[in-house]
Amino acid sequence: MKKFLSVLAIATLSVGSAFAGCGKIETTEGKLKSFDAATKVAVVDTKDGEKSFTLTPKSTGAEGLADLKGKKVKVSTSHGKVTEIAKA
């Protein structure tokens, strides 16, 4: 019985940790150089050079992005996908 409960507890803990997200969010700041609404690609000029970001349907802040061209923006990404883009 003790072995069964031990195996059950280990299995439960391993399944729970498999679904845990890492929560790592990277933030990039710079000046918005261009935004193509058709392909949903934003190019940001950072201190390290130009970086392009592809927005997904779940990305927030894409609605008024064309108006921010030439202004400072902050891009938050998680696992290479844009979660939020907004005026800095």
N, C-alpha and C positions, 0 to 999 in steps of 0.2 A: 504494500500500500504506500509506503514511504517513497519507493522508487517511482511509482505511478504519479504521485503528487509532485515529485521533483521534476520529472519529465514534463508534466503539464505546466508547471510554473516556468520552466525554461522556454518551452514552446510559446507560451503567452508573451513573455518578455521579448523574444526574438521577433515575433510578428508585430508587436507594438512599435518596436524601434525601426522596422522596415518601412513603416508609413510616415515616420517623422521627417519633416523637411529641414533643410539646413538653415534656411532663413537668411542666407547671405545676399545682401543687396549692395551693389556697387553704384556709386554716384559719380557722374562726370559733369563738369561745368565748362561752359564755353559759349562762343557766339554762334548762333544758328546761321549757317551759310546758305543752305537751301533746303527746301522740302518739296518732294514730289508726291502729290496727293494720289496719283494713279498707282504708284508702286509702294507708297507709304514708307519712303526712305527719307530720313532726315540726316543732313550732313552738318556736323558741329565742328567748328574750328577751336581746338583746345590748345593748351600750352605745349602739349606733346605732338601736335599736328592735327590733321583732319581725321575725324572718325565718322563712319556712317552707321546709323542705327535703323533697323527695320522695325516698324511698329506693328503690333498684332491687334486683332479685334478687342482684346482685353486691355490694351494700353489706354491710360487716361491722359487727357490733355491734348489729344490730337485735333480736336475740333477747331481751335483758333490758332493752330500752329503756323499757318501761312502768314498771319499778321505779325508774328514774332521774328520774321526774317531780319537779320542784322542786329538782334538784341541778344542779351545774355540769357541762356537757358540752363536748366539743370535736368539731367537725364538719369533716371534710376533704372537699373537693369538687374535682373535676377536670372542667372544661368543663361546669359546672352540674349534674353528677351526683354524688351522695354516694358516696364510696368507703369512708369509715369514720366511725363515730360512736361515741364512748366517753366514759366518765367522765373529767373533767379533774382 
